[in-house]
Amino acid sequence: MSATEQEIVEYFKRTDLDGNGRIDAREFKAMLMRMGILLASSDEAKLFNAMDGSHTGYIGLQDFIKNYDTIKALERKAEEKNVQETLKKTSFTEEEVRSLYHSYKRVSTSVVDDGLIDRSEFVAMMTDRAPLSKNTSGVFYDGLFRMFDKDSSGEIDFQEFSGALALYYGKLKGSVEDKSKCFFQIYDVDHDGVIGQQDLKSILQDCLSMNDIPCSKADLDKIVGATLKQYHGPMNLSSYTRIASSKKPDE
């Protein structure tokens, strides 16, 4: 959806906090995010430099309005690139990917206008319909965030976002080992390469708390103990992958 000239003026005013009639590259990015426009970083930088013809490090309102059609064309280019890359890696339909892309744009600007999803935006997205319980430690969402944040940057870009959702819904093109490695991160709470008793207790307790299900410490210990006994003790990635492949522990 394109903005009217008056809407652009309002967005510019919101971005130009000191009211001097110009914005720098950082503010330009923030304005684009507020307008729901995601551009490739390289295109964003090139466009700003082209608009800043006198190389002052700033652009004015008329510069933005004059180049708005170019901005929208670059936005379509960025969306198309992301959609096509996701279609190659997943079995989502094109309609599903485009829907994911627009959801991503909404979430990635919900707290910080940067076009990336940080942990606070991620948790807000996950708890939209069921607010995080005050009794929940958050370790489950920490694990989920690690699964999405593939490069451990502390932020989720669209390819990570769509890839993790494809993994969750069984639509990721990849090996069982690759998929197991992603899910393993959720349960390996202390990041020691092994899913042990304390890891399982932390995750289970968190999930129970999220759903307001009471469970005594003794019952929690029994459940975790029985689970580990079934799979002959703590699980490393190899044994977890075997379980995820529906093979019996002894095979």
C-alpha positions as CSV (number, residue, x, y, z in Angstrom):
1,M,0.0,0.0,0.0
2,S,1.4,3.4,-1.0
3,A,1.3,6.5,1.3
4,T,-0.3,9.8,0.2
5,E,1.8,12.9,0.1
6,Q,0.2,14.1,3.3
7,E,1.0,10.8,5.1
8,I,4.6,11.1,4.0
9,V,4.7,14.6,5.5
10,E,3.4,13.3,8.8
11,Y,5.9,10.4,8.8
12,F,8.7,12.9,8.1
13,K,7.6,15.2,10.9
14,R,7.6,12.3,13.4
15,T,11.1,11.3,12.3
16,D,12.5,14.9,12.2
17,L,12.5,15.3,15.9
18,D,14.5,18.5,16.0
19,G,12.2,20.1,13.4
20,N,15.1,21.3,11.2
21,G,13.5,20.0,8.0
22,R,16.1,17.3,7.3
23,I,16.9,13.7,8.3
24,D,20.2,11.7,8.3
25,A,20.7,8.1,7.1
26,R,19.8,6.6,10.5
27,E,16.5,8.6,10.6
28,F,15.8,7.8,7.0
29,K,16.0,4.1,7.9
30,A,13.7,4.7,10.9
31,M,11.2,6.5,8.7
32,L,11.1,3.7,6.2
33,M,10.5,1.2,9.0
34,R,7.7,3.3,10.4
35,M,6.1,3.3,7.0
36,G,6.5,-0.5,6.8
37,I,9.0,-0.3,4.0
38,L,11.9,-2.9,4.1
39,L,14.7,-2.4,1.7
40,A,17.9,-4.3,1.2
41,S,20.7,-2.6,3.2
42,S,22.8,-2.0,0.1
43,D,19.8,-0.4,-1.8
44,E,19.0,1.7,1.2
45,A,22.5,3.2,1.5
46,K,22.8,3.8,-2.3
47,L,19.4,5.5,-2.4
48,F,20.2,7.8,0.5
49,N,23.5,8.8,-1.1
50,A,21.8,9.5,-4.4
51,M,19.1,11.6,-2.7
52,D,21.8,13.5,-0.8
53,G,23.2,15.0,-4.0
54,S,25.2,17.7,-2.2
55,H,26.8,15.1,0.2
56,T,25.7,16.9,3.4
57,G,24.7,13.7,5.2
58,Y,21.0,14.8,5.2
59,I,18.0,14.8,3.0
60,G,14.8,16.9,3.1
61,L,11.1,16.2,2.8
62,Q,11.0,17.0,-0.9
63,D,13.9,14.7,-1.6
64,F,11.9,11.9,-0.1
65,I,8.7,12.7,-1.9
66,K,10.5,13.1,-5.2
67,N,12.1,9.6,-4.8
68,Y,9.0,7.9,-3.3
69,D,8.3,5.9,-6.5
70,T,11.9,4.6,-6.5
71,I,11.6,3.7,-2.8
72,K,8.5,1.6,-3.5
73,A,10.1,-0.1,-6.5
74,L,13.1,-1.1,-4.3
75,E,10.7,-2.3,-1.7
76,R,9.1,-4.6,-4.2
77,K,12.5,-5.8,-5.3
78,A,13.5,-6.6,-1.7
79,E,10.2,-8.5,-1.1
80,E,10.6,-10.5,-4.3
81,K,14.1,-11.5,-3.4
82,N,13.1,-12.6,0.0
83,V,10.1,-14.5,-1.3
84,Q,12.1,-16.3,-4.0
85,E,14.9,-17.3,-1.6
86,T,12.3,-18.7,0.9
87,L,10.5,-20.6,-1.8
88,K,13.8,-22.3,-2.8
89,K,14.5,-23.4,0.8
90,T,11.0,-24.4,1.9
91,S,7.8,-26.0,0.6
92,F,5.6,-23.1,1.6
93,T,3.4,-21.8,-1.2
94,E,4.1,-18.3,-2.6
95,E,0.9,-17.0,-1.0
96,E,2.1,-18.4,2.4
97,V,5.5,-16.8,2.0
98,R,4.1,-13.4,1.1
99,S,1.8,-13.6,4.1
100,L,4.8,-14.4,6.3
101,Y,6.7,-11.5,4.9
102,H,4.0,-9.0,5.8
103,S,3.7,-10.5,9.3
104,Y,7.4,-10.2,9.7
105,K,7.3,-6.5,8.6
106,R,4.7,-5.8,11.3
107,V,6.5,-7.7,14.1
108,S,10.0,-6.3,13.2
109,T,8.8,-2.7,13.7
110,S,6.5,-3.3,16.7
111,V,9.1,-2.2,19.4
112,V,12.2,-1.0,17.5
113,D,11.9,0.5,14.1
114,D,14.8,-1.5,12.5
115,G,13.2,-4.2,10.4
116,L,14.7,-6.9,12.6
117,I,13.0,-8.9,15.3
118,D,14.8,-8.7,18.7
119,R,13.9,-10.8,21.7
120,S,11.4,-8.4,23.1
121,E,9.5,-8.3,19.8
122,F,9.8,-12.1,19.5
123,V,8.3,-12.7,23.0
124,A,5.5,-10.2,22.3
125,M,4.7,-12.0,19.1
126,M,4.7,-15.4,20.8
127,T,2.5,-14.2,23.7
128,D,0.2,-12.0,21.8
129,R,-2.9,-14.1,22.7
130,A,-1.5,-15.5,25.9
131,P,0.5,-13.0,28.0
132,L,3.7,-14.3,29.6
133,S,2.9,-15.6,33.1
134,K,4.7,-13.9,36.0
135,N,5.7,-17.3,37.2
136,T,7.4,-18.1,33.9
137,S,11.2,-17.8,33.8
138,G,11.3,-17.4,30.0
139,V,13.8,-20.3,29.3
140,F,11.4,-21.8,26.7
141,Y,11.2,-18.6,24.7
142,D,14.9,-18.1,25.1
143,G,15.4,-21.5,23.4
144,L,12.9,-20.7,20.7
145,F,14.6,-17.4,20.0
146,R,17.9,-19.3,19.7
147,M,16.3,-21.6,17.1
148,F,15.1,-18.6,15.1
149,D,18.3,-16.6,15.5
150,K,20.4,-19.0,13.5
151,D,23.5,-16.7,13.3
152,S,23.3,-15.8,17.1
153,S,23.3,-12.1,16.3
154,G,20.6,-11.3,18.8
155,E,18.2,-10.4,16.0
156,I,16.1,-12.3,13.5
157,D,16.0,-11.4,9.9
158,F,13.3,-12.6,7.4
159,Q,15.3,-15.6,6.2
160,E,15.8,-16.8,9.7
161,F,12.1,-16.1,10.5
162,S,10.7,-18.0,7.6
163,G,13.3,-20.8,7.9
164,A,12.4,-21.5,11.6
165,L,8.7,-21.5,10.8
166,A,9.3,-23.8,7.9
167,L,11.2,-26.1,10.3
168,Y,8.4,-26.0,12.9
169,Y,5.7,-26.8,10.3
170,G,7.8,-29.5,8.6
171,K,8.2,-27.5,5.4
172,L,12.0,-26.9,5.5
173,K,14.0,-28.6,2.8
174,G,16.9,-30.2,4.7
175,S,18.3,-33.2,6.5
176,V,16.9,-34.7,9.7
177,E,20.2,-33.8,11.3
178,D,19.8,-30.1,10.4
179,K,16.3,-30.0,11.8
180,S,17.3,-31.9,15.0
181,K,20.1,-29.4,15.6
182,C,17.7,-26.5,15.6
183,F,15.2,-28.1,18.0
184,F,18.1,-29.4,20.2
185,Q,18.9,-25.7,21.0
186,I,15.5,-25.2,22.6
187,Y,16.1,-27.9,25.2
188,D,19.8,-27.4,25.8
189,V,19.2,-24.6,28.2
190,D,22.7,-24.3,29.6
191,H,24.3,-24.6,26.1
192,D,26.7,-27.5,27.2
193,G,25.9,-29.7,24.3
194,V,23.8,-32.1,26.4
195,I,20.1,-32.2,27.4
196,G,20.2,-33.2,31.0
197,Q,18.0,-33.3,34.0
198,Q,18.1,-29.6,34.8
199,D,17.5,-28.7,31.2
200,L,14.4,-30.8,31.0
201,K,13.2,-29.6,34.4
202,S,13.6,-25.9,33.4
203,I,11.8,-26.4,30.1
204,L,8.9,-28.5,31.5
205,Q,8.4,-26.2,34.5
206,D,8.3,-23.2,32.2
207,C,5.8,-24.8,29.9
208,L,3.6,-25.8,32.8
209,S,3.8,-22.3,34.2
210,M,2.8,-20.8,30.9
211,N,-0.4,-22.8,30.9
212,D,-1.0,-22.3,34.7
213,I,-0.7,-26.1,35.3
214,P,0.4,-26.8,38.9
215,C,3.0,-29.5,39.4
216,S,4.9,-30.4,42.6
217,K,8.7,-30.7,42.6
218,A,8.4,-34.4,43.3
219,D,6.1,-35.0,40.3
220,L,8.4,-32.9,38.1
221,D,11.4,-35.0,39.2
222,K,9.5,-38.2,38.4
223,I,8.5,-37.0,34.9
224,V,12.0,-35.9,34.0
225,G,13.6,-39.0,35.6
226,A,11.3,-41.3,33.6
227,T,12.1,-39.4,30.4
228,L,15.8,-39.7,30.8
229,K,15.5,-43.3,31.9
230,Q,13.6,-44.1,28.7
231,Y,16.5,-42.8,26.6
232,H,19.3,-44.0,28.8
233,G,20.3,-40.7,30.5
234,P,21.2,-37.3,29.2
235,M,21.0,-36.8,25.4
236,N,23.6,-35.3,23.1
237,L,22.8,-34.1,19.6
238,S,23.4,-37.6,18.2
239,S,21.1,-39.4,20.5
240,Y,18.5,-36.6,20.2
241,T,18.6,-36.9,16.4
242,R,18.1,-40.6,16.7
243,I,15.0,-40.0,18.8
244,A,13.7,-37.4,16.4
245,S,14.1,-39.9,13.6
246,S,11.7,-42.2,15.4
247,K,14.3,-44.8,16.1
248,K,14.4,-46.7,19.3
249,P,17.3,-45.7,21.7
250,D,18.9,-49.2,21.4
251,E,19.0,-49.1,17.6
